Amino acid sequence: MKHRKIVLLVSLVLLIGIAFAACTPKAKEETPQKRAVYVINGSLGDNAFYDSGQLGMDTLRDTYGYEIRTIECGFDAGKYEPALEAATGYADIIFVISYGFEDTLAEYADKYPEKTFVNLDTIVENEGKTITSVDFIEEESAFLTGVVAGMLTTDLSIPNVNEEKLIGVVGGDVDPVVNAFLFAYENGAHYIDPEIKVERKYLGDWEDTAKAKQSALQLYDLGADVVFQVASAAGMGVLQASEERGLYSIGVDTNQNAIVPGHVVASDIKDVGMAILNVFKTIEDKTYVPGAILAYGLETKAVDVVFEGNNDVLPQNIIEKVDALRQDIIDGKLEVEIYTGE
């Protein structure tokens, strides 16, 4: 009898344990972490290229619920490798502006083939063919920018424009992307009038606004009516110089027309944020192709010339001419020459 009670007691304990286990909620399955990183060779605060990309990252956070981080290298080569190491440790999606550390990016993409690397504005290829590159066709928008400058310098009805056919451009440094802008800018101006002279100045710097302002002032004093800035944060000095001389400038990467009202006649935009979002959407819908080279020209609206906010300083015929040429380029009626480095 005693033995039977013990067996019954053990059976009861087992049944209670099984029932308890059945009622215990299952542990939630872990969901993938929604994280993305923006690694830039320079610094935020340029009101141009890098800040444009940050707007795209902010949208990933605000609209898609991603945790984001931005790692700024501040043009310090010693920070490139640690930046990529930190990025790969934090997230699976990594957007990179890799000027100056293209080889390092390629090494890390091969080291972490499971990570998604998207390189912005240049083409970087690694052995594993996993880096997707966004190649902005800046020649198309810069050609239109040259058209604006060319028409401005030959229109004596515009206040303070002189009789000399001279325009200027200030580049941050000598590199293929800046040279592509300048090459197409000259071609656009010469499309309007082959006799237009284009004076170039390179800063060797992307952040020194005083140096950029001084360079622009020198160009204005040579007789330039308008100066195009392709110098990131330093380019703010060019815009300031146009106001100081009562002349004209052209912004870059974002719409900078309202920064110095009445003097910034147009801006040549390069929408890095749009590129980030476009590529991100392919990652989300599973159509992303690692190793692809994505060409973003006028047709995508990622590059363009915009006039909004310029205080209507330009005659309407210039805007209409740009509108017509833009469509001709998109339709293939006008072919813009691509810079080859030669």
Secondary structure, 3 states (H helix, E strand, C coil): CHHHHHHHHHHHHHHHHHHHHHHCCCCCCCCCCCEEEEEECCCCCCCCHHHHHHHHHHHHHHHHCCEEEEEECCCCHHHHHHHHHHHHHHCCEEEEECCCCHHHHHHHHHHCCCCEEEEECCCCCCCCCCCEEEEECHHHHHHHHHHHHHHHHCCCCCCCCCCCCEEEEEECCCCHHHHHHHHHHHHHHHHHCCCCEEEEEECCCCCCHHHHHHHHHHHHHHCCCEEEEECHHHHHHHHHHHHHHCCEEEEEECCCCCCCCCCEEEEEEECHHHHHHHHHHHHHCCCCCCCCEEEECHHHCCEEEECCCCCCCCCHHHHHHHHHHHHHHHHCCCCCCCCCCC
